[in-house]
Amino acid sequence: MSDKLLKVNVVSQEGSVYEARAKMVSLRGTEGEMGIAFGHTQLLSTLPPGVVRIERENNEKDTLYISGGILEVQPHQVIILSDVMERAKDLNEAAAEKARQQAEEALKKARDSDKVEVEEARQMLAEAEARLKALKILKGVNAYYNDSDK
């Protein structure tokens, strides 16, 4: 079985921030949900802010928050390039909720402003909501597939 594992690497500006050998990687690309296992077809995709779920070789699961980025898939490897990556267990729910509220306020104010401010506010809101989803998954709430906010 060990020869049928993906090498998973998440890279940020600081370098490699997460490495594992995994059976499966689940995440959302700009075109929709993806499940990636050993032998997957080569793929490049942009990633919105969201959650990455990794089932490691020992059946343990890691839940990560990413601020968006780029995904590269090779048959034996997954590389995620993202400015920010945090483990769900390290996220602060109160801070994430406060960031969501601030982003919603910024979006309301930006609607009367220029397009750049609107897009920045939308990005802030997407990042805050992705952090909250990562926390819900960690707590056992299946928010990963809940698209009611999209």
C-alpha positions as CSV (number, residue, x, y, z in Angstrom):
1,M,0.0,0.0,0.0
2,S,2.8,2.4,0.8
3,D,3.8,2.6,-2.9
4,K,0.3,3.8,-3.7
5,L,0.5,7.0,-1.6
6,L,0.7,10.6,-2.8
7,K,3.4,12.9,-1.7
8,V,1.6,16.1,-0.5
9,N,3.4,19.4,-0.2
10,V,1.9,22.8,0.7
11,V,4.3,25.6,-0.1
12,S,4.0,29.3,1.0
13,Q,6.3,32.2,0.7
14,E,8.3,30.8,3.7
15,G,8.9,27.5,1.9
16,S,7.3,24.1,2.6
17,V,4.8,24.4,5.4
18,Y,3.2,21.0,5.2
19,E,4.4,17.6,4.0
20,A,2.7,14.2,4.2
21,R,2.2,10.9,2.5
22,A,-1.5,10.5,1.8
23,K,-4.2,8.2,0.5
24,M,-6.5,11.0,-0.6
25,V,-6.6,14.8,-0.8
26,S,-10.0,16.5,-1.0
27,L,-10.4,20.2,-1.9
28,R,-12.3,22.7,-3.9
29,G,-10.9,24.2,-7.1
30,T,-12.4,27.0,-9.1
31,E,-14.2,24.4,-11.2
32,G,-15.6,22.4,-8.2
33,E,-14.8,19.7,-5.7
34,M,-11.9,17.4,-6.3
35,G,-10.7,14.1,-4.8
36,I,-7.2,13.2,-5.6
37,A,-5.6,9.8,-5.1
38,F,-2.4,8.1,-6.3
39,G,-2.4,7.8,-10.1
40,H,-4.6,10.9,-10.7
41,T,-4.3,12.5,-14.1
42,Q,-2.0,15.6,-14.3
43,L,-3.9,18.8,-13.4
44,L,-3.3,22.4,-12.8
45,S,-6.0,24.5,-11.1
46,T,-6.5,27.8,-9.3
47,L,-7.8,27.4,-5.7
48,P,-10.2,29.8,-3.9
49,P,-9.8,30.3,-0.2
50,G,-11.0,27.1,1.4
51,V,-10.4,23.8,3.1
52,V,-8.0,21.0,2.2
53,R,-8.7,17.6,3.8
54,I,-5.9,15.0,3.7
55,E,-6.3,11.4,4.6
56,R,-2.7,10.3,5.6
57,E,-1.2,6.8,5.2
58,N,-2.0,5.9,8.8
59,N,-5.7,6.8,8.3
60,E,-5.4,10.1,10.3
61,K,-6.9,13.1,8.8
62,D,-5.6,16.6,8.6
63,T,-7.8,19.6,7.9
64,L,-6.0,22.7,6.5
65,Y,-7.2,26.2,5.7
66,I,-5.6,27.9,2.7
67,S,-6.0,31.5,1.5
68,G,-6.3,30.3,-2.1
69,G,-3.6,29.5,-4.5
70,I,-2.5,27.1,-7.2
71,L,-2.8,23.3,-7.3
72,E,-0.5,21.0,-9.3
73,V,-1.3,17.3,-9.5
74,Q,1.0,14.7,-10.8
75,P,0.2,10.9,-10.6
76,H,2.3,10.5,-7.5
77,Q,2.3,14.1,-6.0
78,V,0.1,17.0,-5.0
79,I,1.6,20.5,-4.6
80,I,-0.4,23.4,-3.3
81,L,1.1,26.9,-3.6
82,S,-0.7,29.3,-1.2
83,D,0.2,32.5,0.6
84,V,-1.3,31.3,3.8
85,M,-1.9,27.8,5.2
86,E,-3.1,27.1,8.7
87,R,-4.0,23.8,10.4
88,A,-7.7,23.9,11.5
89,K,-6.6,23.0,15.0
90,D,-4.6,26.2,15.2
91,L,-7.4,28.5,14.0
92,N,-9.1,30.8,16.5
93,E,-12.9,30.7,16.1
94,A,-13.5,34.1,17.8
95,A,-10.9,35.8,15.6
96,A,-12.3,34.1,12.5
97,E,-15.9,35.2,13.3
98,K,-14.7,38.8,14.0
99,A,-12.8,38.8,10.6
100,R,-16.0,37.6,8.9
101,Q,-18.1,40.4,10.5
102,Q,-15.4,43.0,9.6
103,A,-15.3,41.7,6.0
104,E,-19.1,41.9,5.7
105,E,-19.0,45.5,6.9
106,A,-16.2,46.3,4.5
107,L,-18.3,44.7,1.7
108,K,-21.3,46.9,2.6
109,K,-19.2,50.0,2.6
110,A,-17.4,49.0,-0.6
111,R,-20.6,48.5,-2.6
112,D,-20.7,52.3,-2.9
113,S,-17.1,52.5,-3.8
114,D,-14.9,51.3,-6.7
115,K,-14.6,47.7,-8.0
116,V,-11.2,47.1,-6.5
117,E,-12.5,47.7,-2.9
118,V,-15.5,45.5,-3.6
119,E,-13.2,42.7,-4.8
120,E,-10.8,43.1,-1.8
121,A,-13.8,42.9,0.6
122,R,-15.1,39.8,-1.1
123,Q,-11.7,38.2,-0.8
124,M,-11.6,39.0,2.9
125,L,-15.0,37.5,3.4
126,A,-14.2,34.3,1.5
127,E,-11.0,33.8,3.6
128,A,-12.9,34.4,6.9
129,E,-15.7,32.0,5.8
130,A,-13.1,29.3,4.8
131,R,-11.5,29.5,8.2
132,L,-14.9,29.0,9.9
133,K,-15.6,26.0,7.6
134,A,-12.2,24.5,8.6
135,L,-13.1,24.9,12.3
136,K,-16.6,23.3,11.7
137,I,-15.0,20.3,10.0
138,L,-12.6,19.9,12.9
139,K,-15.5,19.9,15.3
140,G,-17.2,17.2,13.2
141,V,-19.8,19.4,11.4
142,N,-19.8,18.6,7.7
143,A,-19.6,22.1,6.4
144,Y,-17.2,21.2,3.7
145,Y,-19.9,20.3,1.2
146,N,-22.4,23.0,2.3
147,D,-22.6,25.5,-0.6
148,S,-25.6,27.5,0.7
149,D,-23.5,30.6,0.8
150,K,-22.4,30.3,-2.8
